[in-house]
Amino acid sequence: MSLSSPAFWAVIPAAGVGARMAADRPKQYLQLGGRTILEHSLGCFLDHPGLKGLVVSLAVDDPYWPNLACATDPRITRVDGGEERSGSVLNALLYLHSQGASDDDWVLVHDAARPNLSRDDLDKLLFELADDSVGGLLAVPARDTLKRADKHGRVLETVDRTPIWQAYTPQMFRLGALHRALADSLVSDVVITDEASAMEWAGHAPRLIEGRSDNLKVTRPEDLEWLRQRRTFQSS
C-alpha cells in the first residue's frame, strides 16, 4: 500500500437471502473453491495493512456464521442486520461510532457476495480517494449497447452508453457523512440502492474509480459457475 493511502474500516452487509440463487442457504454461504463466498469477500480486507477493523451485519438468526473460521477473528465484529441494505450498513456505522471511531474515518462498504475483489483495485480506490472531499466507488464503464424498453418489452430507444457506469463495491466514504446520509434517507423514506445513492441524495457527487470488470457480484447461478471455473477459485 502506498504511504499516502488511508487507514479504513470495512463494513459488509450480509443479512440478505439471495432468493434469485434458488439455493438451500443464503448465497454468501455457498461454496467457492473450498471456502464460502463470504469468506472470500472478507479476505481482501483482512489481508490489508490499512484495515482498522471489519463489521459484518448478519441476520439475527443466522446459523451459518458461527461455523466459519473467521467468525472468531478479533478484527471482525458481528452486528444485527436490518430489513434492507441501508439498515444493515447503518447498524454497522452506529457500532463504529459507539466504539469511538471518528466522523472523518474512511469506511469501505463491500457486497458480501462480491468475492473477486483484487488487491490492486482496493489499493487503487484507497490511493485515488485518499484526499477526496466526498469519496467514491469502484465502477466499470458500460460496454454493451443499452436499450430503453416500454412496458411491453419492446425497444423504445437506444441509450447513449458513454456516460453510463456500472456501480461496484467497495464504496468509500467518511463515516460521519455516510451515517448522516443513510439516517436522513431512512427518515425521509427514500429508496436507497447503495451507499453512493444515499450520498447523491444528500447532495454529494461521489467519484467513480474504474476497476476490474471481473469484480462481479454473485446474483445468479451462472455467476457462481463462472467464478468456479477461474483458476483462482478452483479447489486444491
C-alpha contacts under 8 A as a table, 3 or more apart, distances in Angstrom:
res1	aa1	res2	aa2	distance
1	M	5	S	6.55
1	M	49	P	7.73
1	M	50	G	7.86
1	M	123	D	6.21
2	S	5	S	5.32
2	S	123	D	7.85
2	S	127	F	7.06
4	S	127	F	6.78
4	S	130	A	7.09
5	S	50	G	7.90
5	S	123	D	7.62
5	S	126	L	5.49
5	S	127	F	4.88
5	S	130	A	5.79
6	P	50	G	6.76
6	P	106	W	7.61
6	P	126	L	6.40
6	P	127	F	7.53
6	P	130	A	5.85
7	A	50	G	4.43
7	A	51	L	5.91
7	A	52	K	6.49
7	A	105	D	7.80
7	A	106	W	7.05
8	F	50	G	6.12
8	F	51	L	5.29
8	F	52	K	5.64
8	F	53	G	7.66
8	F	105	D	6.48
8	F	106	W	4.82
8	F	107	V	5.63
8	F	108	L	6.92
9	W	51	L	5.88
9	W	52	K	5.28
9	W	53	G	5.24
9	W	54	L	5.82
9	W	55	V	7.88
9	W	105	D	7.55
9	W	106	W	6.27
9	W	107	V	4.77
9	W	108	L	6.18
10	A	45	F	7.15
10	A	51	L	7.22
10	A	52	K	7.96
10	A	53	G	6.45
10	A	54	L	4.62
10	A	55	V	6.30
10	A	107	V	5.70
10	A	108	L	4.78
10	A	109	V	5.89
10	A	110	H	7.42
11	V	54	L	5.78
11	V	55	V	4.87
11	V	56	V	5.83
11	V	57	S	7.72
11	V	89	V	6.94
11	V	92	A	6.70
11	V	107	V	6.98
11	V	108	L	6.09
11	V	109	V	4.70
11	V	110	H	6.39
12	I	42	L	7.88
12	I	54	L	7.67
12	I	55	V	6.30
12	I	56	V	4.66
12	I	57	S	6.24
12	I	89	V	7.58
12	I	109	V	5.89
12	I	110	H	5.32
12	I	111	D	6.07
12	I	112	A	5.76
13	P	16	G	7.97
13	P	56	V	5.90
13	P	57	S	4.80
13	P	58	L	6.90
13	P	81	G	7.04
13	P	85	R	6.42
13	P	88	S	5.62
13	P	89	V	5.95
13	P	109	V	7.69
13	P	110	H	7.35
13	P	111	D	6.51
13	P	112	A	6.24
14	A	28	Q	7.36
14	A	56	V	6.58
14	A	57	S	5.42
14	A	58	L	5.14
14	A	59	A	7.47
14	A	81	G	7.34
14	A	88	S	7.91
14	A	111	D	7.52
14	A	112	A	5.34
15	A	57	S	6.11
15	A	58	L	4.28
15	A	59	A	4.52
15	A	81	G	5.38
15	A	82	G	7.22
15	A	83	E	8.00
15	A	85	R	7.89
15	A	88	S	7.28
16	G	26	P	6.88
16	G	59	A	7.47
16	G	85	R	7.95
17	V	25	R	7.27
17	V	26	P	4.37
17	V	27	K	6.61
18	G	21	M	5.87
18	G	22	A	7.71
18	G	26	P	5.59
18	G	27	K	5.43
18	G	219	T	7.09
19	A	22	A	5.57
19	A	23	A	7.55
19	A	26	P	7.68
20	R	219	T	6.61
20	R	220	R	6.00
21	M	27	K	6.64
21	M	219	T	6.45
21	M	220	R	5.07
21	M	221	P	5.63
23	A	26	P	7.05
23	A	27	K	7.03
25	R	29	Y	6.67
25	R	30	L	7.22
26	P	29	Y	5.78
26	P	30	L	7.25
27	K	30	L	5.32
27	K	37	I	7.49
27	K	113	A	7.01
27	K	218	V	7.71
28	Q	36	T	6.62
28	Q	37	I	4.97
28	Q	38	L	4.89
28	Q	112	A	6.12
28	Q	113	A	5.30
29	Y	36	T	5.02
29	Y	37	I	5.86
29	Y	38	L	6.20
29	Y	64	Y	7.25
30	L	36	T	5.34
30	L	37	I	5.98
31	Q	34	G	6.20
31	Q	35	R	5.47
31	Q	36	T	4.41
31	Q	37	I	6.20
32	L	35	R	5.45
32	L	36	T	5.62
32	L	37	I	5.91
32	L	224	L	7.69
32	L	227	L	7.73
32	L	228	R	6.24
32	L	233	F	6.21
32	L	234	Q	7.63
32	L	235	S	7.89
33	G	36	T	7.91
33	G	228	R	6.73
33	G	232	T	7.96
33	G	233	F	4.44
33	G	234	Q	4.74
33	G	235	S	4.31
33	G	236	S	7.71
34	G	233	F	7.99
34	G	234	Q	7.86
34	G	235	S	5.47
34	G	236	S	7.89
35	R	39	E	6.30
35	R	40	H	7.02
36	T	39	E	5.24
36	T	40	H	6.61
37	I	40	H	5.25
37	I	41	S	6.27
37	I	112	A	7.48
37	I	113	A	6.05
37	I	114	R	7.56
37	I	115	P	5.75
38	L	41	S	4.93
38	L	42	L	6.20
38	L	112	A	5.46
38	L	113	A	6.25
38	L	115	P	6.89
39	E	42	L	5.16
39	E	43	G	6.02
39	E	68	L	7.89
39	E	70	C	7.40
39	E	115	P	7.87
40	H	43	G	5.04
40	H	44	C	7.26
40	H	115	P	4.91
40	H	116	N	7.30
41	S	44	C	6.63
41	S	45	F	8.00
41	S	110	H	7.91
41	S	111	D	7.55
41	S	112	A	5.91
41	S	113	A	6.73
41	S	114	R	5.84
41	S	115	P	4.12
41	S	116	N	7.01
41	S	117	L	7.22
42	L	45	F	5.72
42	L	46	L	6.33
42	L	112	A	7.78
42	L	115	P	7.83
43	G	46	L	5.09
43	G	47	D	6.12
44	C	47	D	5.39
44	C	48	H	6.58
44	C	117	L	6.83
44	C	118	S	7.13
44	C	119	R	6.38
45	F	48	H	5.19
45	F	51	L	6.56
46	L	49	P	7.97
46	L	51	L	6.95
46	L	75	R	8.00
48	H	51	L	5.85
51	L	54	L	7.53
52	K	75	R	7.79
53	G	75	R	5.06
53	G	76	I	6.24
53	G	77	T	7.97
54	L	75	R	6.07
54	L	76	I	4.80
54	L	77	T	6.34
55	V	76	I	5.70
55	V	77	T	4.82
55	V	78	R	5.90
55	V	79	V	7.03
55	V	92	A	6.06
56	V	76	I	7.17
56	V	77	T	6.29
56	V	78	R	5.08
56	V	79	V	6.28
56	V	92	A	7.26
57	S	78	R	5.96
57	S	79	V	4.89
57	S	80	D	5.34
57	S	81	G	4.56
57	S	82	G	7.99
57	S	88	S	5.63
57	S	89	V	7.16
57	S	91	N	7.50
57	S	92	A	6.53
58	L	62	D	6.55
58	L	78	R	6.90
58	L	79	V	6.33
58	L	80	D	5.26
58	L	81	G	4.78
58	L	88	S	7.80
59	A	62	D	5.09
59	A	80	D	5.94
59	A	81	G	5.28
59	A	82	G	7.60
60	V	80	D	5.53
60	V	81	G	6.95
62	D	65	W	6.46
63	P	66	P	6.78
63	P	67	N	7.98
64	Y	67	N	5.68
64	Y	68	L	7.28
65	W	68	L	5.59
65	W	71	A	6.41
66	P	69	A	7.97
66	P	71	A	5.74
67	N	71	A	7.28
68	L	71	A	5.43
69	A	72	T	6.61
69	A	73	D	7.76
70	C	73	D	5.07
70	C	76	I	7.87
71	A	76	I	7.23
72	T	76	I	7.55
73	D	76	I	5.62
74	P	77	T	7.51
79	V	91	N	7.03
79	V	92	A	6.48
79	V	95	Y	7.73
80	D	88	S	7.16
80	D	91	N	7.08
81	G	85	R	7.95
81	G	87	G	6.73
81	G	88	S	4.20
81	G	89	V	7.66
81	G	91	N	6.80
82	G	85	R	6.73
82	G	86	S	7.46
82	G	87	G	4.43
82	G	88	S	4.42
82	G	91	N	7.40
83	E	87	G	6.45
83	E	88	S	7.35
84	E	87	G	5.41
84	E	88	S	6.52
85	R	88	S	5.11
85	R	89	V	6.26
85	R	193	T	7.64
85	R	194	D	7.61
86	S	89	V	5.21
86	S	90	L	6.05
86	S	182	L	6.56
86	S	192	I	6.78
86	S	193	T	7.72
86	S	194	D	7.29
86	S	195	E	7.52
87	G	90	L	5.00
87	G	91	N	6.13
88	S	91	N	5.26
88	S	92	A	6.50
89	V	92	A	5.13
89	V	93	L	6.32
89	V	109	V	7.74
90	L	93	L	5.01
90	L	94	L	6.13
90	L	179	H	6.44
90	L	182	L	6.63
90	L	183	A	7.17
91	N	94	L	5.08
91	N	95	Y	6.31
92	A	95	Y	5.11
92	A	96	L	6.38
93	L	96	L	5.01
93	L	97	H	6.24
93	L	175	L	6.99
93	L	179	H	6.43
94	L	97	H	5.13
94	L	98	S	6.20
94	L	179	H	7.85
95	Y	98	S	4.99
95	Y	99	Q	6.39
96	L	99	Q	5.14
96	L	100	G	6.60
96	L	101	A	5.40
97	H	100	G	5.22
97	H	101	A	5.08
97	H	102	S	7.06
97	H	103	D	7.92
98	S	101	A	7.40
101	A	105	D	6.81
102	S	105	D	5.25
102	S	175	L	7.11
102	S	176	G	7.53
103	D	174	R	6.45
103	D	175	L	4.90
103	D	176	G	4.02
103	D	177	A	7.28
104	D	174	R	5.37
104	D	175	L	6.08
104	D	176	G	6.46
105	D	174	R	5.55
105	D	175	L	5.59
105	D	176	G	7.93
106	W	172	M	6.59
106	W	173	F	5.65
106	W	174	R	4.62
106	W	175	L	5.90
107	V	172	M	5.62
107	V	173	F	5.56
107	V	174	R	5.97
107	V	175	L	5.72
108	L	170	P	5.57
108	L	171	Q	5.42
108	L	172	M	4.42
108	L	173	F	6.73
109	V	169	T	6.88
109	V	170	P	5.18
109	V	171	Q	5.24
109	V	172	M	6.52
109	V	195	E	7.72
110	H	114	R	7.48
110	H	169	T	5.10
110	H	170	P	4.38
110	H	171	Q	6.63
111	D	114	R	5.34
111	D	169	T	6.39
111	D	170	P	7.30
111	D	217	K	7.37
112	A	115	P	7.39
113	A	217	K	5.50
113	A	218	V	5.38
113	A	219	T	7.76
114	R	117	L	6.87
114	R	169	T	7.89
114	R	215	N	6.55
114	R	216	L	5.78
114	R	217	K	4.33
114	R	218	V	6.21
115	P	215	N	7.35
115	P	216	L	7.68
115	P	217	K	7.41
116	N	214	D	6.89
116	N	215	N	4.98
116	N	216	L	6.79
117	L	121	D	6.93
117	L	122	L	7.28
117	L	215	N	5.19
118	S	121	D	5.30
118	S	122	L	6.43
118	S	215	N	7.46
119	R	122	L	5.05
119	R	123	D	6.09
120	D	123	D	5.17
120	D	124	K	6.02
121	D	124	K	4.95
121	D	125	L	6.15
121	D	138	L	7.86
121	D	211	G	5.84
121	D	212	R	7.11
122	L	125	L	5.23
122	L	126	L	6.32
122	L	170	P	7.76
123	D	126	L	5.15
123	D	127	F	6.01
124	K	127	F	5.13
124	K	128	E	5.92
125	L	128	E	5.37
125	L	129	L	6.07
125	L	137	L	7.29
125	L	138	L	6.86
125	L	172	M	7.95
125	L	209	I	6.53
126	L	129	L	5.51
126	L	130	A	5.69
127	F	130	A	5.28
128	E	131	D	7.71
128	E	132	D	7.78
128	E	209	I	7.63
129	L	132	D	4.87
129	L	135	G	5.81
129	L	136	G	7.03
132	D	135	G	5.59
134	V	173	F	6.54
134	V	174	R	7.45
134	V	204	H	6.78
134	V	205	A	7.01
134	V	206	P	5.95
134	V	207	R	7.61
135	G	171	Q	7.94
135	G	172	M	5.50
135	G	173	F	4.74
135	G	174	R	7.15
135	G	206	P	5.58
135	G	207	R	6.18
136	G	171	Q	5.86
136	G	172	M	5.36
136	G	173	F	6.55
136	G	196	A	7.12
136	G	206	P	4.39
136	G	207	R	4.27
136	G	208	L	5.76
136	G	209	I	7.10
137	L	167	A	7.24
137	L	168	Y	6.83
137	L	169	T	6.17
137	L	170	P	6.03
137	L	171	Q	4.15
137	L	172	M	5.88
137	L	196	A	7.41
137	L	206	P	7.17
137	L	207	R	6.48
137	L	208	L	5.48
137	L	209	I	5.90
138	L	167	A	6.65
138	L	168	Y	5.23
138	L	169	T	5.49
138	L	170	P	6.16
138	L	171	Q	6.56
138	L	208	L	6.14
138	L	209	I	4.82
138	L	210	E	5.73
138	L	211	G	5.47
139	A	165	W	6.27
139	A	166	Q	5.46
139	A	167	A	4.63
139	A	168	Y	4.90
139	A	169	T	7.42
139	A	208	L	6.01
139	A	209	I	5.86
139	A	210	E	5.10
139	A	211	G	5.70
140	V	165	W	5.44
140	V	166	Q	5.16
140	V	167	A	6.81
140	V	168	Y	7.40
140	V	210	E	5.41
140	V	211	G	5.98
140	V	212	R	7.08
140	V	213	S	6.27
141	P	162	T	7.80
141	P	163	P	7.84
141	P	164	I	6.16
141	P	165	W	4.23
141	P	166	Q	6.13
141	P	210	E	7.45
142	A	161	R	6.07
142	A	162	T	7.42
142	A	164	I	5.62
142	A	165	W	5.15
142	A	166	Q	6.23
143	R	161	R	7.47
144	D	161	R	7.73
145	T	158	T	7.35
145	T	159	V	7.49
145	T	160	D	7.98
145	T	161	R	6.77
146	L	158	T	5.83
146	L	159	V	5.26
146	L	160	D	7.16
146	L	161	R	6.40
147	K	155	V	6.25
147	K	156	L	7.32
147	K	157	E	5.86
147	K	158	T	4.55
147	K	159	V	5.62
148	R	155	V	5.85
148	R	156	L	5.47
148	R	157	E	5.36
148	R	158	T	6.21
148	R	159	V	6.52
149	A	152	H	7.67
149	A	153	G	5.57
149	A	154	R	5.33
149	A	155	V	4.53
149	A	156	L	5.23
149	A	157	E	7.31
150	D	153	G	5.49
150	D	154	R	5.52
150	D	155	V	6.34
150	D	156	L	5.95
151	K	154	R	7.48
155	V	158	T	7.66
160	D	163	P	7.32
160	D	164	I	7.86
161	R	164	I	5.11
168	Y	171	Q	7.54
168	Y	215	N	7.57
168	Y	216	L	7.72
171	Q	195	E	6.76
171	Q	196	A	6.96
173	F	177	A	7.20
173	F	178	L	6.17
174	R	177	A	5.50
174	R	178	L	6.07
175	L	178	L	5.39
175	L	179	H	5.99
176	G	179	H	5.13
176	G	180	R	6.25
177	A	180	R	5.27
177	A	181	A	6.18
177	A	199	M	7.88
178	L	181	A	5.08
178	L	182	L	6.10
178	L	195	E	7.37
178	L	198	A	7.61
178	L	199	M	6.67
179	H	182	L	5.38
179	H	183	A	6.04
180	R	183	A	5.19
180	R	184	D	5.90
181	A	184	D	5.34
181	A	185	S	6.06
181	A	198	A	5.52
181	A	199	M	5.74
181	A	201	W	7.56
181	A	202	A	5.65
182	L	185	S	5.19
182	L	186	L	6.23
182	L	195	E	7.62
182	L	198	A	5.80
182	L	199	M	7.82
183	A	186	L	5.27
183	A	187	V	6.37
184	D	187	V	5.13
184	D	188	S	6.17
185	S	188	S	5.00
185	S	189	D	6.02
185	S	190	V	5.15
185	S	191	V	7.66
185	S	192	I	7.48
185	S	198	A	6.74
185	S	201	W	7.65
186	L	189	D	4.95
186	L	190	V	6.15
187	V	190	V	7.85
192	I	195	E	7.40
192	I	197	S	5.92
192	I	198	A	5.87
193	T	197	S	6.38
193	T	198	A	7.94
194	D	197	S	5.45
194	D	198	A	6.78
195	E	198	A	5.17
195	E	199	M	6.42
196	A	199	M	5.03
196	A	200	E	6.05
196	A	206	P	6.46
197	S	200	E	4.90
197	S	201	W	6.10
198	A	201	W	5.11
198	A	202	A	6.28
199	M	202	A	4.98
199	M	203	G	6.53
199	M	204	H	5.41
199	M	205	A	7.30
199	M	206	P	7.24
200	E	203	G	5.18
200	E	204	H	4.88
200	E	205	A	5.82
200	E	206	P	7.13
201	W	204	H	7.26
211	G	215	N	7.80
212	R	215	N	5.84
213	S	216	L	6.71
216	L	223	D	7.88
217	K	223	D	7.62
218	V	221	P	7.67
218	V	223	D	5.27
218	V	224	L	5.95
219	T	223	D	6.51
220	R	223	D	5.48
220	R	224	L	7.06
221	P	224	L	5.35
221	P	225	E	6.37
222	E	225	E	4.95
222	E	226	W	6.08
223	D	226	W	5.18
223	D	227	L	6.44
224	L	227	L	5.19
224	L	228	R	6.16
225	E	228	R	4.99
225	E	229	Q	6.38
226	W	229	Q	5.34
226	W	230	R	6.90
227	L	230	R	5.30
227	L	233	F	6.64
228	R	231	R	7.76
228	R	233	F	5.58
228	R	234	Q	6.05
229	Q	233	F	7.23
229	Q	234	Q	6.82
230	R	233	F	5.67
230	R	234	Q	6.55
231	R	234	Q	5.24
